[in-house]
């Protein structure tokens, strides 16, 4: 018994063998540039879920969505710098003044808060009440 393959099969296989690696190669620099470590993702999502109470799976998905939005906009190193400055901005006393008196850091903080706000809005996370 002889197996007859359609004439178009070799062309499809050839196209697939050429196209798939090309697409992966084109996507990999972007993915690597904006990929965040798993531990950083978990920390962000857990913090977001603490700040925005709701049903577990709903907020897990919404907070993950928000981080995905941030990861699309800024590389991980910028995320670390911006979130660190934002968190340090609330340090009381003289140590906190070093952050609050630095205009470049205040600019980073404003930009990060705007990015977070846009991400949360896009993922349907309600704003937190003033504390």
N, C-alpha and C positions, 0 to 999 in steps of 0.2 A: 504494500500500500504506500503510495507516494503522497506526501503532504504538499499541497499547493497553497502558497501564501499569496495574498493579494499583492499586486504590483506596487501599490502605494505604501505598503508596510515598511519597506526599507527607507523610503523617503521620510516617513513619520519618525521612525526610530532615529534616523540621522539628525533630523530637526530637533528632536527631544534631547539627544545627546549633546547637541551644540547649544541649544537655548537655555536649558536648565542651569548648567554651570555659569553661563554668562549672566543670567539673572541673579544668581546667588552672589557672584562676584561683585555685581553692581550694588546690591543691597548691603553687603557685609560692612563696608566702611561706615555707612550711616548707622547701622545697628551697633557697631562697636563703639562709635563716638558717643552715643547717647544711652548706652546700656548702664543701668545702675546695679550695684551689687545687691544680691538678694537680702542680706541683712539690713541694708539701708531702706529697701522697699518695705520690709516688714515693720521696721521702726516707724516709718512715716505713716503707714496705714494704721498701725495700732494707735499712734498719737491722734490721728484724725478721728478714729472711731471713739476715743475717749472724749474728744472735744465735741463730737456730734453724736449724741446718743440716738439710738434707733434700733430697729431689728438687726440682728447680727449679720445676716447674709446681705441685706439691703445696704448697710453701711460698709461692709467689706467690699462690695462691688463698687459703690460710689467713691470710697476713698482710694481704691486701687485705680479707678478711672482718673481721679484727680492727679495722682502721681504719674500716670501714663501721659497725661496732658503736659505736666511739667517736664517730663523726660523728653518729650518731643521738642520742647522749646529751648532747654538749656542743658549743656553737658554736665556730667556728674560733678566734676571739680567745681564748677560755678554754683551748682546746687549746694554743695557742702559749704562753700564760702558764704553764700547768701543766707542759708538757713542758720549757720553758726552766728553770723552777725545779728540776725533777727532775734535769735534766742538770747544772745548776750546783751541785747539792747535793754532787757528788763532787769539786769543786775543792778542792785541798789548801791548807792554810795560812790566813792571815788573811782573804783574799778569800772563801774558802769558809765561814768562820765567820759572815760576814754573812748567808748563806743559812741555815746550820744554827741560828743563834741567833734567827731570826725565826719565831715561832710561827704567824703567818698563812701564811707560805710553807711551813712544815712541814705544816700542815693541807692546803694545796693539793697538796703532794707525796704525802701519804698518800691523798688522794682520787683523784689521777691514777693512782697505782699500783693502787689497788683497781679502778678502771674498766678499766685495762689488763689486769689479771688476769682479770676477768670476761669481757672481750672475747676474750682468748686462750683461755680455757676454753671459751667458746661456739663457738670456731672450731677446736677440737681441736689447739691448739698446746701441746706439752708444756712444762712449766716448765723453765727453764734451770738447769743445775747451778751450785752456789755457786762463785764464782770466788775 
